[in-house]
Amino acid sequence: MRDWIALNMTPGVGPRAAAKLLERFGSAAGIFGALRSELERLRLRPEAVESIALKDRHEAAAEELERLRALEGADVLVLDDGAYPPLLREIADPPVTLYVRGAWEACLDAPCVGIVGSRRCSTYGQNVALMLGRDLAARGVAIVSGLARGIDAAAHRGALEAGGRTVAVLGTGVDEVYPRDHRRLAAEILERGGALVSQFPLGTPPVAENFPYRNRIISGLSLGVLLVEAAENSGSLITARLAMEQNREVFAVPGNVTSRNSFGTNYLIKSAGAKLVQQWQDVAAELPPEIAARLLPPEPRKKKGGGVSAALPEDITEQERAVLKLLSTDEAAQIDELAVASELPLTELIGVLLGLEMRDLIRQLPGRCFVRKL
C-alpha cells in the first residue's frame, strides 16, 4: 500500500501518467523497481522520473498511513484492492488511490446517482435538487455530489432528510472541508451513514486545479449524473461531459429559458441527448434493468383475479393483449425476444409496444427492455 500512496504523491504523476506507468510495469511496486532509463523512455516529466528513481516519497507515504490511521473512520483504497469501487475502476485513468471516511462500503455498494449544478442556484433549483435527492435516497439510491454551495449542498441535504446515504467527493483531502461553512454538513454526512471521498492526500488545500479531478470521481462512481441548473461553461457541464465519456447516463432538469443557469441543462436536453427529468421515476427508469425494476415496483392491480384482462381498457386490440401476456411485472423482456415470441414483424411490434406504453400498461427500461405495469 505504501508504494501506491507514494505513487499518488509523486510530483508530475497524474492519472494519465500513472496509467501509462501501470500499463508498462504492472503495479506500483514494479514502477518503483524500474530502471531510470526505462522511466525516461516513457517521456515522463523529469521531476517524476527523479522522484520515482530515488523513491523519495516513501517516507512521506509511511507518515501518511500513520496520519490516516489516527483519523477516525478513515481508510485508503488502492487500485489493485478488491474494495476499490468497480464502476470507478472502469473509467479511463482512474485515481490510483481513493481516500475514504465514514460508511463508504455501504454507500458505494448501493446504486449511486450524481446530482450536481450551479453554486449560485435559484430557489427553484435548490428545491428541485432537494426533492430529487430526497426521493431517490428514500428508495436506496446513494446520492453523490461535490459538497459545493448551491445544488450540491441541496442534494446532500435531501438525501439526509430521507434518512438515506450520500457521498461527498472532495477537491481537498478528506481531513479538510471546503467551503468551510459546510463543515457542519460534512459532519452530518458522516454521522448519518454517509461518506467523504477524495483522491488527494491528507491536508491537500482547495486548489482550483483539483476540482476537475473531483468531477471525474463524481461521475465515475455514479450510474448516471443529473444536472439541476448549470450556466454556460460551468463545472457542472464538465461533469456531464465526463459522464458521457465514461458511458454514464446523463439527466437534466429543464429550466426557465431566460435564466442563465438554465443554459446548460436545456442545452443538454436539446442537443446532447440528456434525459429530461421531472421526478425521481425519470431517473430510476434509465438505470440498469435489474435496478430499475427494484426501484420501480409494479403498480397494484385494480381488480383481483382475471389475469391480464382484469383491468384492461375495453378497446385494447388482440395484438396488444397478446404482447401484454408475454410481459411480466418483475422480469424485463428484450424487444428481440418479444418479436420471436409474438411472431410479429419488428416494425409492427414497435407500434404495439408504443400503444401499450401510451396507455400506461407497460414501462420501457434501458436496452429496449419492457415490463408490465399491471
C-alpha positions in Angstrom: 0.0 0.0 0.0 2.9 2.4 0.7 4.0 2.1 -2.9 0.6 3.1 -4.1 0.4 6.1 -1.8 3.9 7.2 -2.8 2.9 7.0 -6.4 -0.1 9.2 -5.8 2.2 11.7 -4.0 4.8 11.7 -6.8 5.1 15.1 -8.4 4.3 15.1 -12.1 2.3 11.9 -12.0 -1.4 12.4 -12.5 -4.0 9.8 -13.5 -2.8 9.6 -17.1 0.9 9.2 -16.3 0.0 6.7 -13.6 -2.0 4.7 -16.1 1.0 4.7 -18.6 3.3 3.5 -15.8 1.0 0.8 -14.7 0.5 -0.5 -18.2 4.2 -0.8 -18.6 5.3 -2.1 -15.1 2.1 -3.8 -13.8 2.0 -2.5 -10.3 3.1 0.3 -8.0 6.0 -1.9 -6.7 7.0 -2.6 -10.3 7.1 1.1 -11.1 9.4 1.9 -8.1 11.6 -1.1 -9.1 12.1 0.2 -12.7 15.4 1.4 -14.0 15.8 5.2 -14.6 16.4 4.5 -18.3 13.0 2.6 -18.5 11.2 5.5 -16.9 12.9 8.1 -19.2 11.7 6.1 -22.3 8.1 6.8 -21.2 8.7 10.5 -21.6 7.6 11.4 -18.1 8.3 14.8 -16.6 11.9 15.0 -15.3 10.8 15.6 -11.7 8.6 12.4 -11.9 11.5 10.3 -13.2 13.8 11.7 -10.4 11.2 11.1 -7.6 10.4 7.5 -8.7 14.1 6.6 -9.2 15.0 7.9 -5.7 11.9 6.7 -4.0 11.8 10.0 -2.3 8.1 9.8 -1.4 8.1 6.6 0.5 8.9 8.2 3.8 6.1 10.7 3.3 3.8 7.8 2.3 4.6 6.0 5.6 3.8 9.1 7.6 0.6 9.5 5.6 -0.5 6.0 6.6 0.1 6.8 10.3 -1.9 10.0 10.0 -4.7 8.2 8.2 -4.9 5.5 10.9 -5.2 8.3 13.5 -8.2 9.9 11.7 -11.5 8.4 12.8 -13.3 6.3 10.2 -10.6 6.9 7.5 -9.1 4.4 5.1 -7.4 4.4 1.7 -8.3 2.1 -1.2 -5.8 1.4 -3.9 -6.3 0.4 -7.5 -5.5 -3.3 -7.1 -7.6 -3.5 -3.9 -10.7 -5.7 -4.2 -12.6 -3.0 -2.2 -11.9 -0.3 -4.8 -15.2 0.7 -6.4 -15.7 -1.3 -9.6 -17.5 1.5 -11.5 -14.6 3.9 -10.8 -12.1 1.3 -11.9 -13.8 1.1 -15.3 -13.1 4.7 -16.3 -10.1 5.8 -18.3 -7.2 6.7 -16.0 -8.9 6.0 -12.6 -7.2 7.5 -9.5 -4.6 5.1 -8.1 -5.7 5.9 -4.5 -9.1 6.7 -3.1 -9.2 8.2 0.5 -12.5 7.5 2.2 -14.1 8.4 5.5 -17.4 7.2 7.0 -19.7 4.3 5.9 -18.1 4.2 2.5 -18.7 0.5 1.9 -22.5 0.7 2.4 -22.6 3.9 0.3 -20.6 2.6 -2.7 -22.3 -0.8 -2.7 -25.6 0.9 -3.2 -26.6 2.2 -6.7 -25.2 5.7 -6.9 -26.5 8.7 -8.8 -24.6 12.0 -9.0 -26.5 15.3 -8.6 -24.6 18.5 -9.5 -25.3 22.0 -10.5 -24.7 25.7 -10.0 -23.3 27.1 -6.8 -25.3 30.3 -7.4 -28.6 28.5 -7.9 -32.1 29.8 -7.8 -34.7 28.8 -5.2 -36.3 26.7 -7.8 -33.1 24.8 -8.5 -32.4 24.3 -4.8 -35.9 23.0 -4.2 -35.7 20.6 -7.1 -32.2 19.2 -6.1 -33.5 18.8 -2.5 -36.6 16.9 -3.7 -34.8 14.6 -6.2 -32.0 13.9 -3.7 -34.7 13.0 -1.0 -36.9 10.9 -3.3 -34.0 8.9 -4.8 -32.3 8.4 -1.4 -35.6 7.3 0.2 -35.5 4.3 -2.3 -32.0 3.2 -1.6 -30.0 5.2 -4.1 -26.9 6.8 -2.8 -26.6 10.5 -3.8 -23.1 11.5 -4.9 -22.2 15.2 -5.1 -19.3 17.6 -4.5 -20.2 19.4 -1.2 -20.2 22.8 -3.0 -22.7 25.5 -2.2 -26.0 25.6 -4.1 -27.2 22.5 -5.9 -24.6 20.1 -4.4 -25.5 21.0 -0.8 -29.2 20.8 -1.5 -28.8 17.3 -3.0 -26.8 16.1 0.1 -29.4 17.6 2.4 -32.2 16.0 0.5 -30.6 12.6 1.0 -30.1 13.2 4.7 -33.7 14.3 5.1 -34.9 11.0 3.7 -32.6 9.1 6.1 -30.7 7.9 3.1 -27.0 7.8 2.2 -24.9 10.4 0.4 -21.3 10.7 -0.7 -19.4 14.0 -0.8 -16.5 13.9 -3.2 -13.9 16.5 -2.2 -11.3 18.5 -4.1 -9.3 18.5 -0.9 -8.0 15.9 1.5 -10.7 14.0 3.5 -9.5 15.8 6.6 -10.3 19.2 5.0 -13.7 20.7 4.2 -14.3 23.3 1.5 -16.2 25.5 1.7 -15.5 25.9 5.4 -19.1 26.8 6.1 -20.0 23.3 5.1 -18.1 21.7 8.0 -21.4 21.0 9.8 -22.9 19.4 6.6 -19.8 17.2 6.2 -20.0 16.2 9.9 -23.7 15.4 9.5 -23.0 13.3 6.4 -20.5 11.2 8.4 -22.8 11.0 11.5 -25.7 9.7 9.4 -24.1 6.9 7.5 -22.7 8.8 4.5 -19.1 9.1 3.3 -16.4 11.6 2.3 -14.2 10.6 -0.7 -11.1 12.1 -2.3 -8.2 11.1 -4.4 -5.9 13.7 -2.8 -3.5 13.2 0.2 -4.4 14.4 3.6 -4.0 18.1 4.1 -4.5 19.0 0.4 -5.9 22.5 0.2 -8.8 23.6 -2.1 -6.7 24.4 -5.2 -8.7 25.2 -8.3 -6.9 22.6 -10.5 -8.2 19.8 -8.2 -11.9 20.2 -8.9 -11.9 18.8 -12.4 -10.4 15.6 -10.9 -13.1 15.7 -8.2 -15.8 15.9 -11.0 -14.3 12.8 -12.7 -14.8 10.8 -9.5 -18.4 12.1 -9.0 -19.3 10.7 -12.5 -17.1 7.7 -12.2 -18.8 6.5 -9.0 -22.3 7.0 -10.4 -24.5 5.1 -12.7 -25.7 8.4 -14.0 -25.3 12.2 -13.4 -28.2 14.6 -13.0 -27.8 18.3 -13.7 -30.0 20.8 -11.9 -29.1 24.3 -13.2 -25.8 24.9 -14.9 -24.6 28.1 -16.6 -22.7 28.1 -19.8 -19.1 26.8 -19.3 -19.8 25.7 -15.8 -18.0 23.0 -13.9 -21.3 21.0 -13.9 -21.3 20.8 -17.7 -17.7 19.5 -17.4 -19.1 16.8 -15.1 -21.8 16.0 -17.7 -19.2 15.7 -20.5 -17.1 13.4 -18.3 -20.2 11.3 -17.6 -20.8 10.9 -21.3 -17.2 9.9 -21.9 -17.5 7.4 -19.1 -20.6 5.9 -20.7 -22.8 7.0 -17.9 -26.4 8.2 -18.2 -26.9 11.9 -18.2 -30.0 13.6 -16.9 -31.1 17.2 -16.8 -33.9 19.2 -15.2 -35.3 21.8 -17.6 -35.3 25.4 -16.6 -36.6 28.9 -17.5 -35.2 29.8 -20.9 -34.5 33.3 -19.8 -32.3 32.2 -16.9 -28.5 31.9 -17.5 -28.5 29.0 -15.0 -30.8 27.1 -17.4 -28.5 27.3 -20.4 -26.5 24.1 -19.6 -29.5 21.9 -18.6 -31.6 23.0 -21.6 -28.7 22.6 -24.0 -28.1 19.0 -22.7 -31.7 18.1 -23.3 -32.0 19.8 -26.7 -28.6 18.9 -28.2 -26.8 16.2 -26.2 -29.4 13.6 -25.7 -29.8 14.1 -21.9 -32.9 12.6 -20.4 -35.4 15.2 -19.3 -36.2 14.8 -15.6 -39.3 16.0 -13.8 -39.5 13.4 -11.0 -37.3 10.6 -9.5 -39.0 8.0 -11.6 -37.5 9.6 -14.7 -34.0 8.8 -13.3 -34.8 5.3 -12.0 -36.3 4.2 -15.3 -32.9 4.8 -17.1 -30.8 2.8 -14.7 -29.8 -0.8 -15.4 -32.9 -3.0 -15.8 -32.4 -5.0 -12.6 -32.0 -1.8 -10.5 -34.9 0.0 -12.3 -37.2 -3.0 -11.7 -36.3 -2.9 -8.0 -36.8 0.9 -7.6 -40.0 1.0 -9.7 -42.2 -1.8 -8.3 -45.3 -2.8 -10.3 -48.4 -0.8 -9.6 -51.1 -2.8 -7.7 -53.8 -4.4 -9.8 -57.1 -2.5 -9.9 -59.1 -5.7 -9.7 -58.5 -9.1 -8.2 -58.3 -12.2 -10.4 -59.0 -12.4 -14.1 -55.3 -12.4 -15.1 -54.2 -9.9 -17.7 -57.7 -8.9 -18.7 -58.7 -7.8 -15.2 -58.1 -4.0 -15.6 -57.5 -3.6 -19.3 -59.2 -0.9 -21.4 -62.2 -2.1 -23.4 -60.7 -1.0 -26.7 -57.4 -2.9 -26.4 -56.6 -4.8 -29.6 -55.9 -8.5 -29.8 -52.2 -7.9 -30.7 -51.8 -5.6 -27.7 -53.4 -8.2 -25.5 -51.2 -11.0 -26.9 -48.0 -8.9 -26.4 -49.1 -7.9 -22.9 -49.5 -11.6 -21.9 -45.8 -12.1 -22.9 -44.7 -9.5 -20.4 -44.0 -9.9 -16.7 -44.1 -7.3 -13.9 -40.8 -8.5 -12.4 -38.6 -9.7 -15.2 -37.8 -7.4 -18.2 -38.2 -8.8 -21.7 -36.0 -7.6 -24.5 -37.7 -6.5 -27.8 -35.9 -9.2 -29.9 -37.3 -11.9 -27.5 -40.8 -10.4 -27.8 -40.5 -10.4 -31.6 -39.7 -14.1 -31.6 -42.4 -15.0 -29.0 -45.1 -12.8 -30.6 -44.3 -13.8 -34.2 -44.9 -10.1 -35.2 -42.6 -8.2 -37.6 -40.4 -5.8 -35.6 -41.9 -2.7 -37.1 -45.4 -3.9 -36.1 -44.2 -4.9 -32.7 -42.7 -1.5 -32.0 -46.1 0.1 -32.8 -47.9 -2.3 -30.4 -45.4 -1.6 -27.6 -45.7 2.2 -28.2 -49.5 1.8 -27.9 -49.2 -0.1 -24.7 -46.8 2.4 -23.3 -49.1 5.3 -24.1 -51.9 3.5 -22.3 -49.6 3.3 -19.3 -49.8 -0.5 -19.3 -46.1 -1.2 -19.8 -42.8 0.5 -18.9 -39.7 0.6 -21.1 -36.3 0.1 -19.4 -32.8 0.6 -20.8 -31.7 -1.7 -23.5 -35.1 -1.8 -25.2 -36.5 -4.0 -22.4 -40.1 -3.9 -21.3 -42.0 -4.8 -18.1 -45.8 -4.9 -17.5 -47.2 -2.3 -15.1 -50.5 -4.1 -14.3 
